């Protein structure tokens, strides 16, 4: 299997539904993490520094909007960490935290699948253009 180069990003980098869903999923996950750690169920009253774990997700958004493959690559390595945190916290903590962790699990898994779909669509487009 030879590696086909991905097409350069055009003016419409959010052309496919998977691209749009990926950006929305990453933004939703970042929002969930911030709201969770600051107001809904912080580890300490008044919020916690764990809200900063949303920062890498926020840093990924410009790269996703710019159509950068490198951003999708490191995002595919980052999202399983959010998935793992969600699994651990859903398993070990009761009540509201379990519900928030379940949301984190769903969003992180969906984001990972969407990264794979976007890369697959771009590879198909590159193979069709060649």
N, C-alpha and C positions, 0 to 999 in steps of 0.2 A: 504494500500500500504506500503510494508516494504521497508526500505532503504537498497539497496544492495551496498556493498562496491565497490569502483572503483578499477580496476586492478592497480597494481603498474606499474609505468612507466618502459618500457623496453628500449632496446638500440635504438629502432626506434620510438621515441615519435612523430615524424611528419609523421607517417605512413598514416594517412588519409588526403584526400584533404582538409577537413575542418580545420585540424590542420595547414596545410601549409597556407591556405587562412587567417586564424586568425592572424598568425604571420605577414604575409605580410600586412594585413589591419592595424594592430596596428602600424607597422613601417611607413606605408604610412601616417596614421593620424598624427603621431608624426612629420614626415617631413613636412607635410602641415602646421601644427601649427607653427613650427619654421620659415619656409619660409614666411608664412603670417605675423607673428608678427615682423620679423626682416627686411624683404626687400619689399614684395609685397604691403602691406597695413598696416604699423605699426601705432599705435595710435599716437606716437610721431616720428618726423623725426629722422632717424638714428637707429631705432629699439626700442623695448620696453621690459620691464621685463616680459610682458605677455608670452613671448616665453618660460618661465620656466614652463608653464602649460603642456608642452610636457614631462617634466621629469617623472611624474608617468607612462606615457606610455612606456618610455624607460626602466624604472625599471621593468616593467612587462615582457619584452622580455626574460630575462634569465629564469624566472619561466615558461614561455610558452614553451621555448625550452627544459626545464627540465621535462616537463610533470606534473607540480605541479597543483593539483586541487585547492589549496588555492589561487593561482594566478588567476585562472579563476574565482573564486568566487568574489574576490575583483575587478577584471576587469569588471565583470558584474554589479557591483555597480557604477563603475567609468564612464563607457561609456555613460550612460544616462546623465551625467553632460555635456559631450562634445556635445551630441545631443541637450540638452536644450540651451547651449550657441550658437550653430549654428542656432537654430530656432530664438532665440532672435535677433541675429545679422543679419540674413537674413531678418527678418521682419522690423528691425529698421534702417538699413544702406543701402545706395544706391551703385550702381556701382560694382566695383571690389570686395568690401567686401561681397556683396550679393552672388557673384559667389563662393568666397572662403568659405563662410558660408554654402552654399549648398553642397559643397564638404565635409565639415565637417559633415553635417547631414547624408549624404549617407554613409560615412566611419564609423561613430559612430554606425549607425543603423545596417550596415552590420556586424561590429564587434560584436555587441550584439547578433545578430542572430547566428553568427558563434560560439560564446561561448556556446549558448544553444545547437547547433548541436553537438559540440565536447563532451559536457557532456552527451548528449543523446547517442551518439555512444559508449562512454566508459561504460555507464550503461548497454547497450545492450551486449557489449563484456563481462562484468562481469557476467551478467545473463546467457549468453551462456556457459561460462567457468565453472559455478557452477553445 
